[in-house]
């Protein structure tokens, strides 16, 4: 069982920045497609960004040029740098690990991001 532990959420003013981190347990991080998703009350969880083991990235149109996903395989950690934050970015952000070998995916507990003045 893979454990994903997120950190870095909080309250920030519009236009500000936050960096989310997600650390994975175990020693198979290099086989995982890692993603960040977000969810607001009453809405479906949506993909924000994802990154392959080889560091190819994909972003939702709403966050392109503002958010950057990256990974450090030596630390089994994925990051989401969020700049120029907007109130509509307010959500619970979830880390996801998709094991390309099995396939099977895992979720973190979520971290709240609130963008408000």
C-alpha positions in Angstrom: 0.0 0.0 0.0 1.4 3.4 -1.0 1.0 6.3 1.3 0.9 9.8 -0.1 1.4 12.7 2.3 0.6 16.2 1.0 1.7 19.5 2.5 1.8 23.2 1.6 -1.8 24.2 1.4 -3.1 27.3 3.1 -4.7 30.7 2.7 -3.2 33.1 0.1 -4.3 36.4 -1.4 -5.2 36.6 -5.1 -2.0 36.9 -7.2 0.0 35.0 -4.6 1.9 31.8 -4.7 1.9 28.4 -2.9 3.9 25.3 -3.4 2.3 21.9 -2.7 4.4 18.8 -1.9 3.4 15.2 -2.0 5.8 12.5 -0.6 5.2 8.9 -1.5 6.2 5.9 0.6 8.0 2.8 -0.7 10.6 2.5 -3.4 8.6 2.4 -6.6 8.1 6.1 -7.2 9.9 5.9 -10.5 7.1 3.7 -11.9 4.3 6.2 -11.0 2.5 8.7 -13.1 2.0 11.5 -10.6 -0.9 13.9 -10.7 -2.5 16.7 -8.8 -6.3 17.0 -8.8 -8.6 19.4 -7.1 -12.2 19.4 -5.9 -14.7 21.9 -4.7 -18.0 21.1 -3.0 -20.7 19.8 -5.3 -18.2 19.3 -8.2 -16.3 16.4 -9.6 -12.6 16.0 -8.9 -10.7 17.5 -11.8 -7.2 17.0 -13.1 -4.9 20.0 -12.5 -1.5 18.6 -13.7 0.3 15.3 -14.1 3.9 14.2 -14.8 5.3 11.0 -16.1 8.3 9.1 -14.7 10.3 10.7 -17.5 9.0 14.2 -16.5 6.7 14.8 -19.4 3.9 17.1 -18.2 0.3 17.9 -18.9 -1.9 20.7 -17.5 -5.5 21.7 -17.4 -6.1 24.7 -19.6 -7.2 26.8 -16.6 -3.8 26.5 -14.9 -1.4 26.6 -17.9 1.4 29.2 -17.6 0.5 29.6 -13.9 1.2 26.2 -12.3 4.2 24.0 -12.7 4.4 20.3 -11.7 7.7 18.7 -11.0 9.1 15.6 -9.4 12.2 14.6 -7.5 12.6 10.8 -7.9 15.4 10.7 -5.4 13.0 12.0 -2.7 9.9 10.3 -4.0 8.2 13.6 -4.0 6.1 15.6 -6.5 5.5 19.3 -6.3 3.0 21.8 -7.6 4.2 25.4 -7.8 1.1 27.6 -8.1 1.6 31.2 -9.1 -0.8 34.0 -9.9 -3.4 32.3 -7.8 -7.1 33.2 -8.4 -10.1 32.8 -6.1 -11.4 30.1 -8.5 -8.3 28.0 -7.7 -9.8 27.6 -4.2 -10.3 23.8 -3.6 -9.0 20.8 -1.9 -6.0 19.5 -3.8 -5.3 15.8 -3.9 -2.1 14.0 -4.9 -2.5 10.9 -7.0 0.0 8.1 -7.9 -0.9 5.8 -10.8 1.3 2.7 -10.9 2.0 2.1 -14.5 2.9 -1.6 -13.9 -0.3 -2.8 -12.2 -2.3 -0.5 -13.0 -3.5 0.8 -9.7 -3.8 4.3 -8.2 -3.5 5.8 -4.8 -4.7 9.1 -3.3 -3.5 11.4 -0.6 -5.7 12.9 2.0 -6.0 16.3 0.4 -4.8 19.7 1.3 -7.0 22.9 1.4 -6.0 25.8 -0.8 -7.9 29.0 -0.2 -7.4 32.1 -2.4 -9.1 35.1 -0.8 -8.4 38.7 0.2 
